Amino acid sequence: MFAVLSRARKALRPIATLAAVGFIAACDVAPLTDLSSGSSTSGGPSIEPGQPVRVALLVPRSDPGAGAIARDLENAARLAIADLDGAQIDLAVYDTGGSPARAAAEAQRAVDEGARIILGPLRGEVAVEASKVVSDEGVNVLSFSNNPSIAGGNLFILGPTFVNTADRLMAYGKRQGIDSVAILHSQDVPGEFGKTAIQQAASANGVSVATVQGYPLSMEGVTETARAMGGVIEQSGAESVFISTDATNAAMPILLQMMPEAGVAPAQVQYVGLTRWDVAPQLFSFPGAQGAWFAMPDQSTQRNFNSRYRAAYGADPHPLAGLAFDGIAAIGALVEQGRRDALTGRALTQGAGFQGTGGVFRLKTDGTNERGLAVATVQNNQVTILDPAPSSFSGAGF
C-alpha cells in the first residue's frame, strides 16, 4: 500500500488541475441537461442523386494545441472517402482555429460555397456556434464533440458518451443478476457528469442506486474515501461499485488497492469502470482490477482502421481521428442510397445505424449517438471480452 501511495502522491498533488485539464482534452463534456426538447428528425438540404455532394470538414488546423488532431481528422476523412462505392464526396476543409467565432464564419462560408452537410468542429462550444449560423438553411452539423448537452436541432455529436457506456454496462450487470450499485466519483465536473450518467443508466435498467460517494480532489480525500468504502458498501448492501474516475487518473491505483484492503472484496462486490481500462494496463495488477468490468469498442474493426491508417499515412492515428471516418462513412452510406433527402435529420437517424471504426453506431433523434460496445474484464492481468460488441442494433446489449 505504501508503495502505491508513494507513486501516486506526486501525481495527486495537483490533482484538481490535472483532472480538469485531462477531462476537457479527452472528453469535452459538460453537465447533463434535459434534451427532451431537442429533436433532429427533419431538416437538411436536398441533394442531386448521382452528383458529387460537397461536405465541409471544419477542423482547427491553425490551433497550436490541436493542429495534429486536425491533420489526423482530415486524413481519416479522406481514408473513408476512398472506401465509398457509389457516392461521390467533394470534401472541402475549413480552418476554425479553435475559435467559436471563426467556426461560425467558416460554417457560413462553407454553406455559401455549396456544402450540404458539415463534419466537425472538434469542440462542443465551437460546434454550437457553427451550427447556429447554418440552422436557418437546414444544414446539419455532425460534430466531433461527446457533450450531450449541446446536441439537438441541427447539431449531432459523434463522440462516445458516458450515458451510452453506463447503459451498456448497467444492462449487462442487470442480466448477470446485479440489482444494486454504489457510485464512486470525484467531486468535480467530470465526476458529477459520470455520476449522472450512471444514475440515468441505473434507472433505465431497473437497478437501484444504494449509495453515492464523492471524493475530494486531494491525496487525503482519495485515501479517506477508499478506506471508508468497506463500511459504506456493507451498510448500503450494494452488490457492485461503479467508478466514474478516468482509468489514467492518479486516483485509480489508490482506489483499486485500498478499497479491497478496506473490505470491498472483488469476489463479493463487482467493480465496474465507466472509462476504458484497457488504455491503462498498469492498473491490471491491482486487486480491485481483477474481474472488473468496463466497456470498449469492437477491437477488430478498430485494429483494421488503425492498420489502414498507418499504411496510408505512416503513423498511428489520433484516438479521435476515427470520428471523422465515421462521419464520412455515415454520409456516404446515405448518399449511396440515391435519395434527394439523404442528408436530412430523418435520414441521419435511421435506426439501422452505420458501420464505423469501432463497430456499429447510430445517431439518435435528440442529436446524441449510440455505439455498439463490448463488455470486457481483467483476468490474469489481461483483457478478456465477456460480451462481444453487437454487429447490429438487434444484437446483444440493445
Secondary structure, 3 states (H helix, E strand, C coil): CHHHHHHHHHHHCCHHHHHHHHHHHHCCCCCCCCCCCCCCCCCCCCCCCCCCEEEEEEECCCCCCCHHHHHHHHHHHHHHHHHCCCCCEEEEEEECCCCHHHHHHHHHHHHHCCCCEEECCCCHHHHHHHHHHHHHHCCCEEECCCCHHHCECCEEECCCCHHHHHHHHHHHHHHCCCCEEEEEEECCHHHHHHHHHHHHHHHHCCCEEEEEEEECCCHHHHHHHHHHHHHHHHHHCCCEEEECCCCCCCHHHHHHHHHHHCCCCCCCCEEEECCCHHHCHHHCCCHHHCCCEEEECCHHHHHHHHHHHHHHHCCCCCCCHHHHHHHHHHHHHHHCCCCCCCCCHHHHCCCCCEEECCEEEEECCCCCEEECCEEEEEECCEEEEEECCCCCCCCCCC
